Amino acid sequence: MSDVSRILKEARSQSRMTTLDYAEAIFEDFIELHGDRQFADDGAIVAGLARLGGQAVTVIGIQKGKNLQDNLHRNFGQPHPEGYRKALRFMKQAEKFGRPVITFINTAGAYPGVGAEERGQGEAIARNLLEMSDLKVPIIAIIIGEGGSGGALALAVADRVWMLEHTMYAVLSPEGFASILWKDGSRAPEAAELMKITAGELLNMGIVDKVIPEHGYFSSETAELLKENLITELTHLKTLSTEQLLQERYERFRKY
């Protein structure tokens, strides 16, 4: 097995820490909030309020399940439009009260079902991209597993985008890439090599800003390291004026 295939397998492992695991390990007084106030509460996206280093923050993340029953409730970490609208609702609330936003991303992509499309999946994702680009508070996004397609990008228009060491981030899955390019999904390992989806490759290309070392799938050491980095980075971002924050975010994504 190649290094890329191994990382892809590790990124998709059901044993990885989830958003809720990190919320418990990193933050204090995390309170989960629910609903988009339009249609439903999507279990694939969790959001809430917490404290980090004495600072009030908003935590939003894509949640995969830990067993079959949990995955059915979480839709295997594939959000519906109401999930992205719930995320946006709490981003705008964070902006209103001056709270930084921290997002955790682990998804194969947004749910492509008929119902999701009928309720405006594309519009919901596009709206998040638009609103996050102009959100007037600091945003840090962290890939904690699989970062797939627009479903991941909808929570990743941030001032800083980080990846855990054994995760992936791509415009689509290697299986999808192989099916489109070669009409053969079995060539996914070959596609993964071509796509440059690993944390190290994306750091070298400037797509992500930092790679956080991992110490196993479920590690308090990894969580503590991530916490230290978040506190340090938020302390810096809070020194920037709103105009400078937005300008640097704009320039970060325009350089691609």
N, C-alpha and C positions, 0 to 999 in steps of 0.2 A: 504494500500500500504506500503510495506517495505521501509526502508531507502534507500536500494540499488536501488530498482525500482524507487523511487522518484528521486534519483540522476541521474539515467539513463534518465528519462524523461526530467529533467532539462538540462542535457548535450546536448540533441538533440533539445532543444527548438529553434525555428526559431527567437525568440526575442533576442537571445544572441548577444553580440557585435561580429563583424566579424574582420578578419585581417585588412581590410581597415579602420574600425572604430578605431581599436587600433593604426594603423599607423597615423591617424589624431590626436588622443588624446594624444599619447605618444611622437611622434617624431616631429622634426622641418624640414621644407623644403622637405617633402617626394615627390619624383618623381618616378612614376611608369614606369617601363621598360617592354618591350614585346618581345616575340618570343624565340624559341630555335635555330633559324638559320638552322634548318634542315627540319621541316615539317609545324608547325603552332604555333599559340599563344593560349595556353590552358587557358580559362577563370577560370578554377578551381584552378589555382595557380597564385598568384600575387607576384610581386617582384619589388624592387626598391631601390633607394638610399635615405638616410635621415641623419639627425644629432640628436644625443642624448647627452645632457650634453656637447656640444662642440665637440664631437667625431663623425667623419663620420662612418656610419654603413651601412650594407646591410640588408634589411628587406625582408623576404620571407615568404609566408604563403598560406595555403589552404583557399579558399574563398567559403563559401556557399552563396546562394542567400537569399533575404529577401521577395521575393514573387515568384509566379510561373514563370513569364517571366524571372526574374533574375536567378532563379534556373536552368531554361533551358539553359541559357547562361553559367552558372557556372557548369553545369552538376551535380547539387546537391552536389557540393563539392567532387566529385569523379574524381581525376586527370587522364588524359591520359598520355602515355609515354612522349609526347612532353612537358607536364607540369613539369614532373620530370627533363627532360633535360633542360628546361628553368631554373629551380631552380639550377641545377648544373652549368649551364653556369654562373650564377651570383655569386655562391659560389666561383668558380675559379677566377672570376674577383675580388671578395673581397680579396681573397688570394694574388693576384697579387699586389693590392694596399694597403694591410695591414689593411683592414677594418674588424672589428668583424661582425659576422653573427648572426642575431636573427630570429628565425623561429616561426611561429604561426600555430598550428595544430588543425584542426576541420574537420574530415572526417570519414565517415563510412568505407572507404577503397578505394583503387585504383579501377578505372573503369574496370570491368571484360568483357567488350564487345569484339566481334570478331576482330574489327578493332584495338583496343588497343593491343590485343594479337599479331596480325599480325605485328604491329609496334614495338614489343619488350617490352611489359610492365614489364615482369620479369627482363629482362636485365637492363632496365632503373632504376628500384628500386635497384637492386643489385649494379649497378654502383654508385648510390648515397651513399649506405652504405659504399662501398669501399673508395670512394673519401672523404666522410666526416670523416671517421676514421683517415685520414692522412692530413686533411686540416690544414694549418699552421697558422690559426688565431683562436681566441676564438669563440665558438659557444654556444649560449643559445637557447634551445627549450622550448616552452611553449604550453601545451595542453589547449586550450581555449574553448573546447566543447567536441566533440566526437573524441577520438583517436583510430582509428580502424585499426588493422592488419598492414601488411607491407606498406600499403599506408600512414600510419602515421609515421612508423619507418623510412621511406625514408627521412624524414626531422628531425629526432630526435636522430641521432647519434651525441651527443653534449657533451660539457664539463659539462653543467648543464641542467637537464631536470626538469622543473617545471610544476605544474598543478594548475589551478584555483580550488577553493574549491569544486564546484559542477560539476565536469567533470569526464570523464571516459577514461581509457586507457587499451586496451586489444588486445590479439592476433587475435581475431575475435569477431563478434557480439554475444551477448547472444543467439539470434535467431539461428545463425549458429552453435553455440556450442550445443544447444539443438537438432537441426536437425541432427547433426552428431552423438551425443552420444546416444540420445534416439529416433531418427527418429520422433521427435515431437517438432516443433517450438513453440508451445503454452506453452512449459515449460521454455520459456526464463527467466521469473522472478526467477525461481529456479536455472537456469544456472548462472544468474548474481550473485546470492549469493555465488555460489561455485567458481566463477572465480577470485574473489578479484580484482575488476576493479575500485574501488573508490580511490580518492586521498589519503585519510587517510590510507587505507590498503596498497597502493603502497609505501607510504612514510615509513610506518613501516617496509616494506620488503626491503627498500633501492633501489627500482626501480627508484623512483624519488627523487629529492634532496630537494624540497621545495613545500609547498602548500600555494598559495596566497589566503587570505580570499576574499570572494565576497560580494558585497553590492548591490545585484540586478543584473538583466540581463544586464542592460545598465547603467553603473555607472561610473561617472567621478572619484569617490573615489577609485574604483577598479583600474582604469587606472592609477591614480596618484601613488597608492601604487606599482603597477607593475613597473612604471617608476623609482621610487626611488630604488627598488630592482635591476633593470637592471643596473642603473648607478653604484651602489655600487659593484655589482658582476663583471661588466666589468672592473672597476678600479682595482679590485684584479687580475683578469685573465691577465690583461696587464702587471702585474709585473712578470709573469712567463716567463721563457725562452721558446723558441719554443720546445726544447727537453723535458722540464718538462711538458709543456702543453700537448704534444702528449702522453707522458708516462702516465700521470694521466688519460687522456681520455681512453687510452688502458686498464689501470687497472680498470677503472670504469665499463667497459663492460665485461671484463674477469671475474669479481667476480661473475657473474650470473652463 
